[in-house]
Amino acid sequence: MKQKSIWTNEINEKIYPELKENINCEILIIGGGMAGINTALNLKDNENVVLIDKDKIGYGVTSHTTGKLTYLQGTVYTDIQKAHDFNTAKRYLESQKDAIKMVLDNIKKYNIDCDLEKSDSYLFTTEEDKRLNNERDFLSKTDTKFEDAKLPVDIPYKDAIKVEDTYVFHPLKYVIGIKEIIKDKVKIYENTTAIDMDIKKDKYIIKTKNGNTITSNKVIITTHYPFFVLPGLMPVKLGLNQSYALAAKHKNEKWNAINIDKEIYSVRFYKDNIIVGGFSHDLSDNIDYKKEEDKLINFYNNYFKDKPEEVWLTHDLKSHDHIPIISRLNKNHPNIFIATAFNKWGMTNGVLAGKIIADLVNNVENKYETLFKLDRPFSVEKTKNFITSNFKIGKTYIETKLDKNKDFYNKTYITNIDDHPCGVYIDEKGKKHVVRNTCPHFKCSLIFNNADKTWDCPCHGSRFDIDGNLIEGPSVFDIKLKEDK
């Protein structure tokens, strides 16, 4: 079984150069996932637009999603009503339906080959859970067509509903398709990591890892996790969730499903594969990732026969009130824009972000601008989630600092070298790989992920390989022993 996403199989594409000089531009987009690439698509006719990504465009969180285009998103409408009100939840539903239409329109207009398929969406529960009835009531009040249904798979459930106007697709092929569309109008640089931002008068100067700078009048941050701490104090406004997914051979079926129980799992199909995801948890709740991944594999093995061929994990940023953040940063920085915290539904919210931010940049009114504003009012529910999330992160930070001598799986241990805590991994050949054990982002101690063989930050989700190379932020630095960041 390979530790990789199914979406990266057999993908051949043009590799774009990394930035090797100082440049100026009017609009800089940082991050080339679903949100960044759709923002670039909507701004391709603007003057002097630049898009950078720390890796290959689309190979971050977008390539680790399940690729569903659905507005049946767990208990999101109940949750939003609890944090806000019915009208806010209704607007969110409308935004998701509009986002699906945007994807369909793009695929048709630009003839993007991304294996789009119509797929009925099921929402179900394995328990007597009144929240499913709450979702029913909400859909009824918004005149959304749905029906009570039987789940088309032999797994336990008590109740289910179904909607029909939803889809699945290949998310990486979609992103690559758009990249090819915009390449002659937007300057694209891959393997170019933004590490810092200076503000001088009306200009934003972005420093890159390779030592170059990009000076821009407007900056759009669509990285999975904002790469900066100030301004905005984003880390305290976001929570982080981790989940797992696998792919195995299976006949194609035209439906997808997700449940609303404590142990959440989802199912969809791609060509001759089934993709099962779920068993998510707050990042700081569980640090034995292999154990959590095994829960998903065991669940799959109980109900399906073919052996999994790929398995992977993914991080999802959460807002404290269940609504993504797609917004200007604040009134002091009206030319910094941010899109993040898609709450597990990055396919619809990513394409929606591309339209909203482009409209903000071009001073065009967008009907969803106020819904996704960063500075929307606090509520009791939002405040409670804010306190809980940051308490968990603080608790995890302290625990990792106290547990200096942890032995991970008899292959990895923490030790001090020149008064610096270091992580040591012993590979199958007996070779030692030594790295710093402190995350450069917020100085949390790292834990060893025995599933992917990586060093992971349990506070904010940065990930590094066994030799200390950065895989995923918010950190922008490596943890190689020779570096002192």
ZAMARGU-4260 file (C-alpha; in steps of 0.2 Angstrom, whole numbers, plus 5000, padded with zeros to 4 digits):
<rodrens>
0) 5000/5000/5000 | 5007/5017/4995 | 5007/5032/5006 | 5001/5044/4992 | 4986/5052/4985
5) 4977/5043/4971 | 4976/5060/4962 | 4994/5061/4959 | 4995/5045/4949 | 5000/5046/4930
10) 4999/5065/4930 | 5011/5072/4917 | 5012/5091/4916 | 5023/5105/4912 | 5034/5111/4926
15) 5035/5130/4928 | 5052/5138/4933 | 5056/5145/4951 | 5058/5163/4953 | 5077/5168/4952
20) 5076/5187/4952 | 5068/5202/4960 | 5052/5207/4951 | 5038/5219/4953 | 5020/5216/4949
25) 5002/5223/4952 | 4994/5208/4959 | 5003/5194/4968 | 4994/5177/4972 | 5003/5166/4984
30) 4997/5148/4984 | 4991/5138/4968 | 4978/5127/4975 | 4960/5127/4971 | 4958/5145/4978
35) 4973/5152/4971 | 4971/5145/4953 | 4953/5151/4952 | 4958/5168/4958 | 4971/5169/4944
40) 4958/5163/4932 | 4946/5177/4937 | 4961/5190/4936 | 4970/5184/4921 | 4964/5199/4911
45) 4971/5211/4924 | 4988/5219/4921 | 5004/5211/4928 | 4997/5196/4939 | 5010/5184/4946
50) 5006/5167/4954 | 5018/5158/4965 | 5018/5141/4974 | 5030/5133/4986 | 5029/5116/4976
55) 5020/5111/4960 | 5003/5120/4958 | 4989/5109/4964 | 5000/5097/4974 | 4996/5103/4991
60) 4979/5101/5000 | 4970/5101/4983 | 4978/5084/4978 | 4973/5076/4995 | 4955/5080/4995
65) 4941/5068/4990 | 4936/5079/4975 | 4917/5081/4979 | 4906/5095/4973 | 4891/5095/4984
70) 4881/5106/4996 | 4876/5092/5007 | 4890/5095/5019 | 4887/5086/5036 | 4878/5097/5049
75) 4885/5113/5042 | 4868/5122/5041 | 4863/5117/5058 | 4880/5122/5064 | 4879/5139/5055
80) 4862/5142/5062 | 4868/5139/5080 | 4883/5151/5077 | 4873/5164/5068 | 4855/5162/5061
85) 4844/5154/5048 | 4847/5168/5035 | 4866/5166/5036 | 4865/5147/5034 | 4853/5150/5019
90) 4866/5162/5011 | 4880/5149/5014 | 4869/5136/5005 | 4866/5147/4990 | 4885/5151/4989
95) 4889/5132/4988 | 4876/5129/4974 | 4883/5144/4965 | 4901/5137/4967 | 4896/5121/4959
100) 4889/5130/4944 | 4905/5140/4943 | 4915/5124/4942 | 4903/5117/4929 | 4904/5133/4919
105) 4923/5133/4919 | 4924/5115/4914 | 4912/5118/4899 | 4919/5135/4894 | 4937/5130/4894
110) 4934/5111/4889 | 4944/5105/4905 | 4946/5086/4905 | 4944/5082/4924 | 4933/5067/4924
115) 4918/5076/4930 | 4903/5065/4934 | 4886/5068/4941 | 4884/5060/4958 | 4870/5059/4970
120) 4875/5065/4987 | 4869/5055/5003 | 4869/5061/5021 | 4867/5048/5034 | 4868/5043/5052
125) 4872/5027/5061 | 4863/5033/5077 | 4847/5041/5082 | 4853/5058/5078 | 4841/5073/5078
130) 4853/5083/5068 | 4849/5074/5052 | 4831/5080/5055 | 4838/5097/5058 | 4846/5097/5041
135) 4830/5090/5033 | 4820/5105/5041 | 4833/5117/5034 | 4832/5110/5017 | 4813/5110/5017
140) 4813/5128/5022 | 4825/5133/5008 | 4815/5124/4995 | 4830/5113/4992 | 4824/5097/4983
145) 4829/5081/4993 | 4822/5064/4997 | 4823/5051/5011 | 4833/5037/5005 | 4841/5020/5007
150) 4860/5020/5008 | 4866/5011/4992 | 4880/5002/5002 | 4880/4988/5015 | 4886/4998/5030
155) 4876/5001/5046 | 4865/5016/5046 | 4848/5022/5054 | 4843/5036/5042 | 4848/5044/5026
160) 4843/5058/5014 | 4849/5061/4996 | 4851/5076/4984 | 4854/5074/4965 | 4861/5090/4958
165) 4879/5086/4964 | 4895/5080/4956 | 4913/5073/4958 | 4928/5076/4948 | 4947/5074/4948
170) 4953/5090/4957 | 4971/5090/4952 | 4966/5088/4933 | 4955/5103/4935 | 4968/5114/4943
175) 4981/5109/4930 | 4968/5112/4916 | 4966/5130/4923 | 4985/5132/4924 | 4986/5129/4906
180) 4972/5141/4902 | 4980/5156/4911 | 4999/5152/4907 | 5000/5165/4894 | 4992/5179/4904
185) 4998/5176/4922 | 5016/5174/4926 | 5018/5157/4936 | 5033/5152/4947 | 5033/5135/4955
190) 5045/5129/4969 | 5045/5147/4975 | 5041/5149/4994 | 5036/5166/5002 | 5044/5167/5019
195) 5041/5185/5025 | 5032/5201/5020 | 5037/5219/5023 | 5026/5234/5021 | 5033/5250/5014
200) 5020/5264/5011 | 5008/5256/4998 | 5020/5242/4993 | 5021/5224/4999 | 5038/5216/4998
205) 5037/5197/4999 | 5053/5189/5003 | 5056/5171/4995 | 5066/5157/5002 | 5079/5158/4988
210) 5083/5176/4992 | 5073/5185/4979 | 5059/5198/4982 | 5042/5202/4974 | 5036/5219/4976
215) 5017/5221/4973 | 5003/5233/4975 | 4991/5219/4980 | 4994/5203/4989 | 4982/5188/4989
220) 4986/5174/5001 | 4978/5158/4996 | 4990/5146/5005 | 4982/5132/5015 | 4988/5140/5031
225) 4993/5159/5030 | 5012/5159/5030 | 5013/5175/5041 | 5009/5178/5059 | 5007/5197/5058
230) 4997/5206/5053 | 4980/5198/5058 | 4986/5185/5071 | 4978/5172/5060 | 4985/5157/5070
235) 4973/5161/5085 | 4958/5163/5073 | 4960/5146/5065 | 4958/5128/5070 | 4966/5113/5062
240) 4958/5096/5058 | 4967/5080/5052 | 4958/5066/5042 | 4963/5051/5032 | 4958/5044/5015
245) 4962/5028/5005 | 4958/5021/4988 | 4955/5004/4982 | 4949/4995/4966 | 4930/4995/4965
250) 4917/4996/4951 | 4911/5014/4948 | 4895/5020/4956 | 4886/5036/4953 | 4884/5042/4971
255) 4894/5049/4986 | 4890/5049/5005 | 4895/5056/5021 | 4889/5053/5039 | 4886/5064/5054
260) 4891/5053/5068 | 4906/5055/5080 | 4917/5044/5069 | 4914/5053/5052 | 4918/5044/5036
265) 4914/5047/5017 | 4913/5037/5001 | 4915/5042/4983 | 4920/5033/4967 | 4933/5037/4954
270) 4934/5027/4938 | 4937/5009/4944 | 4941/5015/4962 | 4932/5018/4978 | 4939/5032/4989
275) 4935/5031/5008 | 4939/5045/5019 | 4936/5051/5037 | 4940/5047/5055 | 4945/5065/5057
280) 4950/5074/5073 | 4957/5090/5079 | 4976/5090/5076 | 4980/5092/5094 | 4969/5078/5100
285) 4978/5063/5094 | 4996/5062/5089 | 4998/5043/5085 | 4993/5046/5067 | 4997/5028/5061
290) 4984/5022/5074 | 4971/5034/5067 | 4975/5029/5050 | 4973/5011/5054 | 4955/5015/5061
295) 4950/5020/5043 | 4959/5005/5035 | 4950/4993/5048 | 4933/5001/5044 | 4936/4999/5025
300) 4941/4981/5027 | 4925/4977/5037 | 4914/4982/5023 | 4924/4981/5006 | 4934/4967/4999
305) 4948/4974/4988 | 4964/4979/4997 | 4968/4997/4998 | 4981/5003/4986 | 4984/5021/4992
310) 4982/5029/5008 | 4985/5047/5013 | 4981/5061/5026 | 4976/5078/5024 | 4974/5094/5035
315) 4959/5105/5035 | 4958/5123/5042 | 4942/5127/5052 | 4935/5144/5057 | 4927/5145/5074
320) 4909/5149/5066 | 4909/5136/5052 | 4910/5149/5038 | 4926/5151/5028 | 4936/5167/5028
325) 4937/5175/5011 | 4941/5193/5014 | 4952/5208/5014 | 4963/5206/5029 | 4957/5222/5038
330) 4954/5240/5035 | 4973/5244/5039 | 4978/5233/5025 | 4964/5234/5011 | 4976/5227/4998
335) 4980/5211/5007 | 4967/5198/5003 | 4965/5181/5011 | 4956/5164/5008 | 4957/5151/5021
340) 4947/5140/5033 | 4936/5130/5021 | 4930/5118/5034 | 4934/5103/5024 | 4924/5109/5009
345) 4938/5117/4999 | 4932/5112/4981 | 4917/5123/4982 | 4924/5136/4993 | 4940/5137/4984
350) 4931/5141/4967 | 4920/5153/4977 | 4935/5162/4984 | 4942/5164/4967 | 4927/5174/4962
355) 4925/5184/4978 | 4943/5190/4979 | 4944/5194/4961 | 4928/5205/4963 | 4936/5213/4979
360) 4952/5217/4969 | 4942/5225/4955 | 4930/5234/4966 | 4916/5224/4960 | 4901/5221/4971
365) 4899/5202/4976 | 4884/5196/4985 | 4894/5185/4996 | 4907/5198/5002 | 4899/5201/5019
370) 4896/5182/5022 | 4914/5178/5022 | 4922/5193/5029 | 4936/5190/5042 | 4929/5203/5054
375) 4911/5196/5055 | 4904/5198/5073 | 4908/5186/5087 | 4894/5175/5093 | 4893/5164/5109
380) 4896/5148/5098 | 4911/5156/5089 | 4918/5162/5106 | 4916/5145/5114 | 4925/5137/5099
385) 4939/5150/5099 | 4943/5147/5117 | 4942/5128/5115 | 4953/5127/5100 | 4967/5139/5107
390) 4966/5130/5124 | 4969/5113/5115 | 4984/5121/5105 | 4991/5128/5121 | 4990/5112/5130
395) 4998/5102/5116 | 5012/5115/5115 | 5016/5113/5134 | 5014/5094/5133 | 5027/5093/5119
400) 5039/5103/5128 | 5038/5093/5144 | 5040/5076/5135 | 5058/5078/5130 | 5062/5059/5130
405) 5048/5052/5120 | 5053/5036/5110 | 5042/5035/5095 | 5040/5017/5089 | 5057/5011/5094
410) 5064/5019/5078 | 5064/5037/5083 | 5068/5047/5098 | 5072/5064/5105 | 5089/5069/5111
415) 5099/5085/5114 | 5113/5090/5102 | 5123/5106/5107 | 5109/5111/5119 | 5096/5110/5105
420) 5082/5097/5105 | 5084/5085/5090 | 5073/5071/5083 | 5082/5055/5077 | 5074/5043/5065
425) 5082/5026/5061 | 5078/5020/5044 | 5076/5002/5038 | 5095/5001/5034 | 5100/5007/5051
430) 5105/5025/5045 | 5101/5039/5057 | 5092/5055/5051 | 5094/5069/5063 | 5084/5085/5063
435) 5079/5099/5074 | 5064/5095/5084 | 5057/5113/5085 | 5044/5119/5073 | 5051/5136/5066
440) 5033/5143/5065 | 5028/5144/5084 | 5042/5134/5092 | 5031/5119/5096 | 5040/5102/5098
445) 5037/5090/5084 | 5031/5072/5084 | 5035/5058/5072 | 5022/5053/5060 | 5024/5034/5058
450) 5012/5033/5044 | 5020/5045/5032 | 5037/5045/5040 | 5037/5063/5043 | 5040/5075/5058
455) 5024/5084/5061 | 5019/5099/5072 | 5004/5095/5082 | 5000/5113/5085 | 4998/5121/5068
460) 5001/5106/5056 | 5018/5110/5048 | 5026/5094/5041 | 5044/5090/5037 | 5053/5074/5029
465) 5065/5064/5039 | 5080/5075/5033 | 5071/5091/5039 | 5065/5097/5022 | 5048/5107/5023
470) 5033/5098/5016 | 5019/5108/5022 | 5017/5125/5031 | 5013/5136/5040 | 5031/5135/5043
475) 5042/5142/5029 | 5058/5135/5035 | 5066/5118/5035 | 5072/5109/5051 | 5089/5103/5045
480) 5101/5102/5059 | 5113/5114/5050 | 5100/5128/5050 | 5096/5138/5066 | 5079/5146/5062
</rodrens>
